[in-house]
Amino acid sequence: MSDQSHGLRDAPPLLGKVAVISGASGGIGAAAARMLAHDGASVVVGYKGGEDRARRVVAELPGNTHVALQLALEDSQSVVRFAADVSEEYGRADILVNSAGFTVPVPHANLDALTDELMDSMLIANVRGTFSVIRAFAPMLKASGDGVVINVSSISAFTGSGSSIAYCACKAALDTMTMSLARAMGPSVRVLCVSPGAVATDFVAGRDRAALEKISAATPLKQVVEPEDVATAIMACVALKKSTGSKIIVDGGRFLV
């Protein structure tokens, strides 16, 4: 075997690829950034307000081809600018991970507490915002020839349980949109989603480690789901070249309970 072929064999599998992650300044997005960079990708760490956190994530990634760029899902011009900045910096995008979004805990039985304003803001950020990012990156993803979109959804989409009814509705919309886009963007772009249960992040206000351990104790696997567990599923989506429109559930079996 020649030295050249040996070098190609040992090259990181995502060398030369550009991975764009919204909501990558912490939690699942940051874990995905670390794994994608480890496999050789140049990573765009998208953030809304946590610039310092995003820059710390970039500084921790192996290699020097990564950047942190600001993105506000509610602002259409911000989304367009974000895609233009990636195009100017790299000239391509091969992997798009939509991890950004937010929720506000509201008891499901308290219908009055789920105001029109809160419902609107969650739908705009979690559904319209995600769609607008995919739309903005579609030309680069199609040009890649091996483009993939991974939407971070939730088991709330199909269990109807979660931090609020609005959050459940948002994730159900995201699941359906994933299927619609998989049909529309094939064959050059695959679209998948990962569906976590409760994850050990600060995403849901007031949910501490003790609460997570209580939740996990009732699941078949009885283990707390870590951000790295979800990031591993994201990496699997990148590798599953013959899969599109489907979801990978990462919840320790909670949806079975």
Buried (B, 14 or more C-beta within 10 A) or exposed (E): EEEEEEEEEEEBEBEEBBBBBBBBBBBBBBBBBBBBBBBBBBBBBBBBEBBEBBBBBBEEBEEEBBBBBBBBBEBBEBBBBBBEBBBEBBEBBBBBBBBBBBBBEBEBEEEEEBEEEBBEBBBBBBBBBBBBBBBBBBEBBEBBEEBBBBBBBBBBBBBEBBBBBBBBBBBBBBBEBBBEBBEEBEEEBBBBBBBBBBBBBEBBEEBEEEEBEEBBEEBEEEEBBBBBBBBBBBBBBBEBEEBBBBBBBBBBBBBEE
